[in-house]
Amino acid sequence: MIISFILKAVLLGVTITFLLSWGYVKQQRKAEELYRTLGIKCEGKIIKKMKTEGAITIKEIEEIISGTKGTVVWSKNRLQVKDSKIVAKTILADMISKGLIVEAVVKGPKKYILK
């Protein structure tokens, strides 16, 4: 009887410790998660536009991603694109390094197409 109570108390303590440390780690990684979800949403919008129009310029990409919001389910914090020039350059570099898009060789401004 006493051993059962002690075992239950120890298990309760271990469970609470696990849940608190899991929440702490999630809180620390919240910024990373927000940036990742924002990047995924922007990439999705860019790819969708490229599928319909083919080649697009960086100005068009800036217009597409302007105002995009990134959220995570377990937090009320949000991340929104305010300066689309900076975000567009970062996302384009990331998409090129992943091999999703390539620069098209055309006259005029640089254009990007799906690979």
N, C-alpha and C positions, 0 to 999 in steps of 0.2 A: 504494500500500500504506500509506504513512504518512498520506496524506490521508484514506484510508478509516478508519484508526484514530482520527485526530483528530476526524473527523465523528461517529463512533460515541460517542466520549467526550463530546463536546459535547451530543449528543442525550440521552445518559444523564444528564448533569448537568441539562439542561432538564427532563427527565421527573421526576427526583427533586425538583427545586425546585417543580414544579407540584404534585406529590403532597403534599409537606410543607405548602405554602401552602393547599391545599384542605383538608387535615386541620385546620390551624390555624383556618380560617374556620368549619368545621363545629363545632369545639370552642367557639368564641366564640358561635355561634348555638344551642347546645344548650339553654339555658334557654328561649329563645323557642319552640323546637320542642317542648319538653316541655309548656309552657303551652298551645300550640296543640293538641297531641294530647289533652291532658286536657279542653280545652274542647269539642273535637269529640265525644269520648266522652260527656261530660255532656249535650251537646245531643242526641245520639242517644238516650240513655236518656229524656230528658224528652219528646222527640217521640214515642217509642214508647209511653210511658205516656199521653200526651195522645190518641193515636189509639185506645187501648182505652177510656179513661175519659172523654174529652171535656175538661171544665174541671177544672183542679187548682189547689190553693192553693200558696202559697210553702212552707208546712210540709211538704206532700207532696213538693215538689221537693227540699227539703233532705234528706228521707229517701231519695229516689231516688239522689241523687248522693253521699251519704255513703259514703266508702270507695273511691270510683272512683280507678283508677290510670291514669296516663299514662306511656307509655314510648316510646322511639325504638329502632329496630332496631339501630343501630350503637353503642349505649351501654348500660351496665348500670345507669345511673341511672334512678330512677323518681320520679314526682311523684304524691302521693296526697292526696285531699281529707280534711283533718282537721277544719277548721271549715267545715261546709257552709253556714252562714248567710252568710258573706262571699262564698263562691264562688257561691252561688245568686243573690245580688243582682247580681253581676258578669255571670253568664251570662244572667240574665233581661234585663238592660239590653242586652246584646249581641244577644240573639235578637229583642228588640223593635226595635232599630235596624236589624237585617237584614230585618225584616218577616216573620219566621217565625211569631211569636205576637202576640196582642193581649190587653189586659186586658178581661175580661168584666165587664159592669155587672150585678151581682147583689147581693142583700142579704147581709150578713155579711162575711167576709174576702174580700180580693181574690182573684179567680180568673183564670187565664190559659188561653186556648184557642188552637188552631192557626188560622192565618189562612186 
